[in-house]
Amino acid sequence: MPDINDPHFWVGAAFVLFVLLLGKKITGLLFTFLDKRSAQIKNELDAARALRIEAEQTLALYRQKQEEFSKEAESILAKARSDAEASNARAQAELKAALDARTKQATDKIEQEEAAAIADVRSRIVNMALETARTVIANQAGKMPQDEFIKTAVSDIERKIH
C-alpha cells in the first residue's frame, strides 16, 4: 500500500488527478471540436448533395431545352424544304405557263402570216386572172362584131342574175 505521508505519493496523486481533470477537459474540447468538424463536414456534404441535385435538374432542363430546340430546328428545316418545293413548283408552273403563252403567240403569228400569205397569193391570182380575162376579152372583142358582143354580155348578165 502506498504511504500517504510520502510527498512522492501526493505528487503522483496530484499528477494523476491533474491528468484526469485535464484529460476530461481536453477530451471535452476534442469532442466538441470533432463534433463541430463533423457538423461542418455534414453541412458541406448536404450542400454538395443539394448542389448536385440542382446541377442534375439544370442538366435535365438543358437537355430538355436542347431536345425542344432540336425539334424546332427540324420543324423549321422541314418547313423550309416544303416552302422551297412549293416555290420550285410555282416557278415551274410559271415557266410552263410562259412557255405555253409564247408558243401560242408564235403559233398565232405563224397562222396570221400564213393567212396573210394565202390572201396575198389569192389576190395576185385574182389580179392575174382579171388581167388575163381583160386581155382575152380585149382580143376577142376586137374580133367580134358589136351586136354579138352586146348579146353575149346581156346573156351572161341574165344567167348570173337568175
Secondary structure by P-SEA (a helix, b strand, c coil): ccccccaaaaaaaaaaaaaaaaaaaaaaaaaaaaaaaaaaaaaaaaaaaaaaaaaaaaaaaaaaaaaaaaaaaaaaaaaaaaaaaaaaaaaaaaaaaaaaaaaaaaaaaaaaaaaaaaaaaaaaaaaaaaaaaaaaaaaaaaaccaaaaaaaaaaaaaaaac
